[in-house]
């Protein structure tokens, strides 16, 4: 939707949602989150890039926009679905091993 000359390129939903999940799970501030993602290849892999990047994938200021894209109600629903899927998988593995 944006021209290639524009710097206003939307971040993929995986980065936005993944950043919010990491931030909530690890209780990072916005600046800490950016620093941790920049330094940690495992966190970058979780966010979806194909290879490790030395540059920041996003700034701390853009996290405000990420929060607007995913209101608290949506994040709670997403967390509930993840938990339900994980619980179902554990139950299935227990039934198969019994």
Residue frames relative to the residue before (quaternion, step in Angstrom):
aa qw qx qy qz dx dy dz
X 1.0000 0.0000 0.0000 0.0000 0.00 0.00 0.00
X 0.7189 0.3701 -0.2375 0.5383 3.58 1.19 -0.43
X 0.5359 -0.6044 0.4644 0.3630 3.55 -1.11 0.56
X 0.6053 -0.5850 0.3951 0.3678 3.56 -1.16 0.54
X 0.6216 0.5436 -0.3409 0.4493 3.61 1.20 -0.38
X 0.6027 0.5843 -0.3467 0.4186 3.56 1.20 -0.47
X 0.3799 -0.7086 0.5442 0.2395 3.56 -1.12 0.63
X 0.5766 0.6144 -0.3572 0.4030 3.59 1.28 -0.17
X 0.2041 0.7830 -0.5542 0.1950 3.55 0.58 1.14
X 0.4370 -0.7062 0.4942 0.2569 3.56 -0.80 1.02
X 0.4202 -0.6802 0.5412 0.2606 3.55 -1.10 0.77
X 0.5546 -0.6076 0.4428 0.3566 3.59 -1.06 0.67
X 0.6132 -0.5763 0.3992 0.3641 3.55 -1.14 0.66
X 0.6014 0.5705 -0.3661 0.4229 3.60 1.06 -0.65
X 0.6530 0.4954 -0.3162 0.4777 3.60 1.00 -0.76
X 0.6727 0.5055 -0.3049 0.4461 3.57 0.87 -0.94
X 0.7078 0.4405 -0.2645 0.4848 3.58 0.77 -1.00
X 0.6457 0.5305 -0.3209 0.4457 3.59 0.94 -0.85
X 0.6413 0.5227 -0.3228 0.4597 3.57 0.98 -0.82
X 0.6699 0.4908 -0.3008 0.4690 3.57 0.96 -0.83
X 0.6261 0.5244 -0.3351 0.4697 3.59 1.05 -0.72
X 0.6574 0.4986 -0.3101 0.4722 3.59 0.90 -0.92
X 0.6635 0.5176 -0.3099 0.4426 3.55 0.89 -0.93
X 0.6803 0.4753 -0.2936 0.4744 3.59 0.93 -0.85
X 0.6740 0.5128 -0.2957 0.4418 3.59 0.94 -0.88
X 0.7846 0.3338 -0.1564 0.4985 3.58 0.91 -0.93
X 0.3567 -0.7671 0.4626 0.2652 3.58 1.32 -0.08
X 0.2763 0.7633 -0.5266 0.2525 3.57 0.91 0.99
X 0.4494 -0.6004 0.5701 0.3354 3.52 -1.27 0.45
X 0.7028 -0.4490 0.3180 0.4509 3.60 -1.24 0.17
X 0.6879 0.4759 -0.2852 0.4679 3.59 0.87 -0.92
X 0.6370 0.5222 -0.3302 0.4611 3.59 0.98 -0.79
X 0.6312 0.5440 -0.3305 0.4432 3.56 0.99 -0.83
X 0.6613 0.4970 -0.3106 0.4682 3.58 0.85 -0.93
X 0.6597 0.5064 -0.3090 0.4614 3.60 0.93 -0.86
X 0.6761 0.4964 -0.2997 0.4545 3.60 0.87 -0.92
X 0.6628 0.4924 -0.3084 0.4724 3.59 0.94 -0.85
X 0.6371 0.5329 -0.3282 0.4499 3.59 1.01 -0.76
X 0.7550 0.4119 -0.2034 0.4679 3.59 0.97 -0.89
X 0.7504 0.4242 -0.2037 0.4642 3.60 1.08 -0.61
X 0.3466 -0.7643 0.5021 0.2087 3.63 -0.46 1.14
X 0.6058 0.5626 -0.3613 0.4313 3.61 1.11 -0.58
X 0.6584 0.4826 -0.3107 0.4870 3.57 0.99 -0.78
X 0.6288 0.5183 -0.3420 0.4680 3.59 1.01 -0.72
X 0.6307 0.5292 -0.3347 0.4584 3.58 0.97 -0.80
X 0.6263 0.5411 -0.3239 0.4582 3.59 1.04 -0.82
X 0.7008 0.4706 -0.2623 0.4675 3.58 1.06 -0.75
X 0.6322 -0.6393 0.2789 0.3374 3.58 1.27 -0.09
X 0.4794 0.6514 -0.4900 0.3254 3.66 1.05 -0.09
X 0.5349 -0.6529 0.4385 0.3086 3.56 -1.09 0.66
X 0.7988 0.0819 -0.0444 0.5943 3.59 1.16 -0.48
X 0.6421 -0.5322 0.3953 0.3850 3.55 -1.29 0.43
X 0.1619 -0.7828 0.5970 0.0674 3.55 -0.98 0.93
X 0.3802 -0.7231 0.5291 0.2294 3.56 -0.99 0.79
X 0.6543 0.4965 -0.3068 0.4809 3.58 1.23 -0.41
X 0.6032 -0.5575 0.4234 0.3821 3.55 -1.23 0.42
X 0.4050 -0.7263 0.4944 0.2530 3.61 -0.82 0.91
X 0.7762 -0.0237 0.0180 0.6298 3.58 1.27 -0.44
X 0.4544 -0.6672 0.5130 0.2920 3.57 -1.27 0.24
X 0.6334 -0.5311 0.3895 0.4063 3.55 -1.24 0.31
X 0.6073 0.5711 -0.3552 0.4229 3.60 1.11 -0.59
X 0.6586 0.5214 -0.3222 0.4365 3.60 1.04 -0.69
X 0.5220 0.6420 -0.4194 0.3734 3.61 1.18 -0.33
X 0.5677 0.5729 -0.3786 0.4540 3.58 1.17 -0.52
X 0.6618 0.4877 -0.2999 0.4840 3.58 0.98 -0.82
X 0.6032 0.5444 -0.3557 0.4618 3.59 1.07 -0.69
X 0.6573 0.5110 -0.3123 0.4575 3.59 0.94 -0.88
X 0.6434 0.5112 -0.3240 0.4688 3.58 1.05 -0.69
X 0.6409 0.5253 -0.3273 0.4541 3.60 1.10 -0.67
X 0.7816 0.2120 -0.1004 0.5779 3.57 1.14 -0.65
X 0.2039 -0.7934 0.5625 0.1122 3.59 -0.03 1.24
X 0.6988 -0.4979 0.3240 0.3985 3.56 -1.23 0.52
X 0.6264 0.5417 -0.3443 0.4423 3.62 0.97 -0.77
X 0.6567 0.5074 -0.3127 0.4621 3.58 0.96 -0.84
X 0.6539 0.5142 -0.3171 0.4554 3.57 0.93 -0.89
X 0.6365 0.5196 -0.3287 0.4655 3.58 1.01 -0.76
X 0.6517 0.5046 -0.3142 0.4711 3.59 0.97 -0.81
X 0.6391 0.5175 -0.3206 0.4701 3.57 0.99 -0.85
X 0.6538 0.5095 -0.3093 0.4661 3.59 0.93 -0.89
X 0.6453 0.5166 -0.3209 0.4624 3.59 0.98 -0.81
X 0.6600 0.4975 -0.3113 0.4690 3.60 0.96 -0.79
X 0.6306 0.5175 -0.3329 0.4730 3.58 0.99 -0.77
X 0.6665 0.5010 -0.2951 0.4665 3.57 0.91 -0.91
X 0.6539 0.5073 -0.3132 0.4657 3.60 0.95 -0.83
X 0.6556 0.5013 -0.3112 0.4712 3.59 0.95 -0.82
X 0.6564 0.5029 -0.3086 0.4701 3.59 0.96 -0.83
X 0.6477 0.5117 -0.3140 0.4692 3.58 0.96 -0.85
X 0.6491 0.5124 -0.3145 0.4660 3.60 0.95 -0.85
X 0.6538 0.5080 -0.3145 0.4642 3.58 0.97 -0.81
X 0.6454 0.5109 -0.3212 0.4683 3.60 0.95 -0.80
X 0.6569 0.5064 -0.3097 0.4649 3.58 0.94 -0.88
X 0.6481 0.5115 -0.3185 0.4657 3.59 0.98 -0.82
X 0.6553 0.5032 -0.3128 0.4685 3.61 0.94 -0.80
X 0.6438 0.5133 -0.3201 0.4686 3.57 1.04 -0.74
X 0.6551 0.5019 -0.3086 0.4730 3.58 1.01 -0.79
X 0.6656 0.5025 -0.3067 0.4586 3.59 0.98 -0.78
X 0.6989 0.4602 -0.2781 0.4717 3.58 1.04 -0.70
X 0.6230 0.5626 -0.3406 0.4236 3.61 1.21 -0.36
